[in-house]
Amino acid sequence: MGRGKGGKSRTQRKHFQQNRENVWKQPRPESLPSTTNLFDIQNPDFDQYYKEQNIVSLQEWDSFVQVLRTPLPAAFRINSSSRFHADIRSQLENDFAPALQAIVVERDEENAIRPLPWYPENLAWHSNFSRMQLRKNQALRRFHEFLKVENEIGNITRQEAVSMVPPLFLDVHSNHIVLDMCAAPGSKTFQLLEILHQSTTAGSLPDGMVVANDLDVQRCNLLIHQIKRTCTANLIVTNHEAQHFPGCCLNRHYDKMGPDQQASELLFDRVLCDVPCSGDGTLRKAPDLWRRWNTGTGNGLHNLQILVAMQGLSLLKVGGRMVYSTCSMNPIENEAVVAEVLRRCGGSVELVDVSSELPQLIRRPGLKRWKVCDKGKSLVSCKEVPKDRRSVVLPSMFLNGGSYRDIDCNRICDVNGDSEDGVQAVYPLMHEFTEEVSDFPLERCMRLLPHDQNSGAFFIAVLQKVSPLPAIEVKTRKEVDNQHVESVNQCNEDAQELQNNPSESTHEVREQISEDDKNETNNADFKLSPLIGEGDSKEAEAPRNVENIAKIIPSKRKLRIQSKWRGVDPVVFFKDEVIIKNIKAFYGIHDQFPLDGHLVTRNSDTSHVKRIYYVSKAVKNVLELNSVGQQLKITSVGLKIFERQTSREGRSVQCAFRITSEGLPLILPHITKQILSASLIDFKHLLQYRNVKFADFIDAKFGEMAANLMPGCCVVVLGEGNRDEAEALKLDESSIAIGCWKGGASLTVMVTSMECEELLERLLMRSDRVTEKGSSMHEDELSNNVGNVEQESDGNSKDVETIWC
Ligand SMILES: C[S@@+](CC[C@H](N)C(=O)[O-])C[C@H]1O[C@@H](n2cnc3c(N)ncnc32)[C@H](O)[C@@H]1O
């Protein structure tokens, strides 16, 4: 499964796909009859291991396991970027909550659905029903249908409650450059983008951006699909091994830079390090894990997790925050990783005490002591690890870290890790193995357990970089990487052995580590991070100018990069002035909406461009600087804003590019032509019939004005009717608009029927709400009040969004 398998992800990590967020892909366990209840499967290794780890007290054990053996209740998030987020929240609070409560009262259960108390603005909800119950229970059908449709449309996202927590501790601001290192399928990236966009007004973009990375191309595609719903121009999706995420360049004032000016290394304000893990925190969602669980999985991932976290910290700005998280309960993947990272960073990184943040979230402190287990044996210190297991059971797993070299050579090191012979040790030498608890304030880590708030399990640690990371000798780094390779090899051998003895399976570990890991770990070329950097690898390297960046990459490496990325479409700035001028003129786009330099395509033959993407200023800067060396392997970038449209009208259409659904919220306030305002009744008419002849509009003047538009793409805004001058349309965040096509005799709506139905229903609900408020308004009057109703509902006009279906 090495490199060169035709554009496929280099490491197909089957077990990740079975864990975590994508349990929808759960395969049926082969060896079990279909009638077996997966929740009943016993795994004595699991019980023994976690009892020894004391993750809960022995008195609590039964209730812990009992909850772990019940299906996970459904949870979901209202997307705050959704046009209707306030309506949906109100529907949940005032309609579904009381209706469902009536059902559960009969069954003597509590809290049918409720907002998660720790999630801001009642935007995340817990339902006491598992997915199975929702699917099978007639009484719950309407709620289930609601969840399905809103999820499909993008107004809500189903997400495990505990998985929503890490982004909330990242403290993201709208101007932050954020790296999501292991991002697919993108639930947390979605949250990060929502936070970034939170305070932007219609037609504007935040200064910050998110780089969402994942090793698995197919999972990257899932992420891209999911994120499309946020309509963001502030995202780059990349496809790298997170532990080798390349150094990039950035200058926030790139616009004003001359050719000789310096570009600085791209460091991130925030890093989310939601690493691949054994995933036993998802047992309630993926009960098949009961059968597959073994200690080898966590042990096999430990080193990769450290490498990813170290790379994240090296790419983090001084003063920046990184959140390390897993959905595993295993201390080897959690506290042991955090302890090792703190050890390697030698005081330049601190564990943040976040006990006062999200006070309503029930959490437990991180463990201060744990045990290492290998092949059913508990090991107290790395002294006890037999030589042939040393590549699998690493010193960093133990409370006090250390290195086998120290045991073997018995060299004396000072506190800085310098040995007598002047060679720096891999890590500071182990203390005596008598200490019983870790020296680090690991109690600041957070453990979320299933029986505390009826959820899955999660682990979260918040880290802050307080100074540049210490330089580590490159030889030592190679050694660290080699250790990873050895561990991989040993895991492969273990897997082989386990084919004969399946009771202690570590096969997932084997799948998880790629051939590439083996090949690449010895390459210390062109890495800016101290973990795998060159020479003395000072973290704050000298700034580079654009030309130097290209020179830095050795040509061999460049070739490798290019061939490695074969099959990935290039990112090309779209600069065809004729087309850009044509688009601008056709839609009357204001000059203050910058197009120059903000448009990109994925087609190097720019004469055959089909889709044009809009990128925010921050994304543009990163692209401009990084395209030089092609450091970033970009899977997706920007917001699809224009798409070539062929039509029956053929050449009579003056602009071949239509505005896309995703692109309209951004461009709507900036267009002055091909835009009409319809009364509520005609707007509904359009949604209902999807194709309406000019003569059939209720408002004859509107029909006339539609007939007078240029053939091609146009926009219909819900308003007072009879208005076509953009100034008179008074577009703002409350505007509701749909994309249409003006043909020879009719207007056709250019959105799916599902979206039309949903929008119709939402408009109906708003009308009902106005009527309920005692107003006996006429429908025409209602159209003027659509925006006002929402503002009344929460008194906050920023919550009201432009609507584009
Ligand atoms: C726990 S999941 C991430 C979930 C994601 N943060 C979310 O909230 O939707 C871990 C992800 O790491 C990816 N992965 C595994 N090894 C990786 C590596 N070496 N570098 C980057 N991503 C990796 C997997 O493909 C998987 O999508």
The ligand as a Gaussian input file, in Angstrom:
#p B3LYP/6-31G(d) Opt

LIG

0 1
 C      -10.630000      11.473000      14.420000
 S      -10.726000      11.591000      12.743000
 C      -10.944000      13.322000      12.547000
 C      -12.338000      13.795000      12.779000
 C      -12.516000      15.239000      12.378000
 N      -11.644000      16.115000      13.130000
 C      -13.946000      15.699000      12.543000
 O      -14.251000      16.332000      13.535000
 O      -14.752000      15.444000      11.645000
 C       -9.081000      11.361000      12.321000
 C       -8.765000      11.664000      10.895000
 O       -7.351000      11.598000      10.769000
 C       -7.049000      11.175000       9.474000
 N       -5.651000      10.724000       9.515000
 C       -5.138000       9.532000       9.855000
 N       -3.804000       9.574000       9.836000
 C       -3.456000      10.818000       9.480000
 C       -2.234000      11.486000       9.270000
 N       -1.082000      10.866000       9.448000
 N       -2.262000      12.765000       8.886000
 C       -3.432000      13.405000       8.700000
 N       -4.620000      12.831000       8.881000
 C       -4.639000      11.559000       9.273000
 C       -8.070000      10.125000       9.159000
 O       -8.243000      10.015000       7.774000
 C       -9.305000      10.698000       9.860000
 O      -10.090000      11.378000       8.950000

